[in-house]
Amino acid sequence: MQNLDSQIIRPTLLLDKAKCILNIETMLAKAQRSSTRLRPHFKTHQSAQVGEWFKERGVETITVSSMQMAGYFANYGWNDITVAIPVNVREIDLINDLASKIQLNLVVESQETIAFLQSGLKYKVGVFIKVDTGYQRSGIPAESTGSIRLLVSLMKESDRLNCKGFLAHTGHNYQAKDQEEIHKNHSKTLLALNELKDVFRKEIPGIEVSLGDTPACSISEEFYGIDEIRPGNFVFYDIMQYVLGSCDEDQIAVAMACPIIARNIDRNELVIYGGGVHFSKEYLEADDEGTKLYGSIVRITENGWSEILGGGYLAGLSQEHGIVRCSDELFDEFGIGDLIGVLPVHSCMSANLMGKFMTTEGEWITTMNSEQLSVNNEQ
C-alpha cells in the first residue's frame, strides 16, 4: 500500500477506521450497560459503508436529520428510522413513500402538523413529540404539560399517528463550559423527561423517551428512564468534543490533510489549500481574548496522523484558503507542497462538505452527498 502522502493532492478528509469502530463499540457498550437502545444519529458520517460497521455490531435502529437522508439509508436496508427534525409538511409525498416501506418515525411539536399528517398520510407512522429541555431551538417546553396533552389527545384520535412518546436534544451542552455543566444539564433533562413519562404513562401505551447529544452520552453513565439514546458526533468526534471533555484526543477519528500552498515568513503563517468549503467556518474561542481556532494542527504520517502539534493552529478561513499561525519552530518544519493535517472543530460539517473520506488504509468511502453528485454527473 502506498503511504498517504503520495496519494493526496488536494484537501482530503482522512478517516481512521480502527478509531471509528472503537468509538462505535464503546458507545454501544455504554447503551447496553444502561439498558437503553442505541439509535445513532447518522448525520455525522452520512455513509452507507460506515453504517455497515454499526449493523455488523447489532445496531438496527437509526436517526437521521432529513427525509432525503432517511431515503438514502432505507435504500441500504435500514428499516427503522427516526427523522429527528420537526416534520416539513411539503415533503408529504416522500413521507408516504418511505412510510410504505419502513418503520418511519417523525417528530412533531404543533397541532397544525398533526392535522396535516392526519389528512395527508396514507400509511401509519410513529410520532415523537419534541420536548425542549433547555436548548431553546425547537420543541414544547417540558413543563408545558397542557400543551403536550393536547397533542397527545389529537394523536389518540388518529388512525395513522402512533404516539410513541417524547424526544429531546440537549443541544445546549455544546455551549457548556466544562463537564460539570454538562452533568448538570443532563441531570435536569433526565428529571424533566422522567416526570413527563410518569404524567403520560397511562395516556401513551408503551411510552418511550428518546434523548440524544454526544457530550452527555459520552461522559455520563446515568440514563435512568431513558429508552434510547441518539448520539451522532461520537462516531468521529472532533476538537469541539475534545475541548468539552467528551473524548480523548486519540478518539478523534478524522483529520483533514491539506497541501501547503504558500508561506509568509514575516507573519510565521502557512497558507493551506483548505478553506470554509472544506471545514465550514465554525470555530472555538481559544482564550479569554477571543482568539478564533478553526482546527488543531497534526502531522500527516505514513498511515495516519500525529498527536496535536504545539505552536500552531488554524487561525483563519476563506473559501479555499486556510491560515495556519505558527511558532518559529513549527513554521520551519513545513515547506510549500508539504501536507499538513487539521483536526476539525466540527467533524459533522466537514464530513458533509467533503462528501467522501479516505481511510488511513487508502480506501475511499462514499457518502450520501458523493453518491448523489455521481448520479447528477451521469444524467
Steps between C-alpha positions, in 0.01 A plus 500: 500500500625848413541737792238771542728786398547361151123465440377846603506798264218719639311539830406149609307390808684205650311241704667267748274195472639331812430806717154537347405138569632524855284811554197306375572204725560722802168683463313178430645343816390804701146473366492131588628567853227761540227275356426756230469456125768666290335683210808680363461820303644441154518869403867503599633245252209478250659186357347159428845345536553645847142401581594137432753516785206571733285229343777242539492569875127448534364856466160488329348846562637835383436873504539740208460874451297515179250305294757481221743334739229262616441398139871445442541268798169321433645408161786330687277280710430710810138434596447700820590866456418810703520836324596719795389837365146640513303383197525705183144462370611580144667157491178305550549298179845386613364428847228278353747323274729414791217415739382238250836322521646540850418584860523878470497714812430873478532794741223752563447799725180663373130437448529621141753232409293226661188612310692510173646153552164353590352628176801433277644171623415177322691274738553476873808666650652525845499849649711656775404830658803729501571626851726794581707442814706819478651525152226739380523406134179306444255299705240557769645593840506189716296672771215589260303182566173660389634571151654154482174335609316672217735343244471161666121523489500594131715201414284263703215590262714418196519163325835586340700672773640268764619722785815331629596753766752782532821596327752755627838635394715662769676720247596762758767255618706617204524842665594356839814629673606163638392147583335613822260721306425214259420273793267766645319546168471126458362448851237771450401344169470152651280637778274691257461204264429253779236731643336520158517124465323458832230754414417343163569134573130408496414717200778367274517119502860378482628856547865557402744781560775571248799719591797596294816706518858381481643691801259356758491156339880491505573615855195379693419151624153595625205455265225401739159495330645559153398239244742598224797729445576674171859630499654564158829688512661231720570287193774747395524751788689828437678789672176641641427169673862477618479845657167413663656188648278260305798311360874456519718629219569148376127440451476768227462284189522761221764748388512726195820463299578830323780599260707804598482752216681804643721608791513848650829537686418846639188374675605138566190384314448201275230529234324170433267382227206441731236760582141557600370270225692215664475573872205742532576820691416370846760585762580488869626790708841378607562753778350787697602743225263330256767344277318292239611141452367323189699182556802346669814404310641149459768348281382259229688173540541196278174347618321765707592808697699607804393643832400868498804715430574783738577842362239522227130511422262567213438871552290604200293373210379646174333300225795286389784633717590432859755684716710301746668723758829348617782532746849544350577133555179367344519741206846370408380139492275546197561604141286571196353176366510324835182362655382621837213352697217681676265350757171678426295691754179331379541168321131482397531816292833398347366157405190654344705747297761250382253228400750213525788375712829327443576244767849483643531174302446695177140387431243755382166502683204674339212683665149602407630825351771340287261237366245767407773701326598192303138448390468864395819478295368196317173670406 
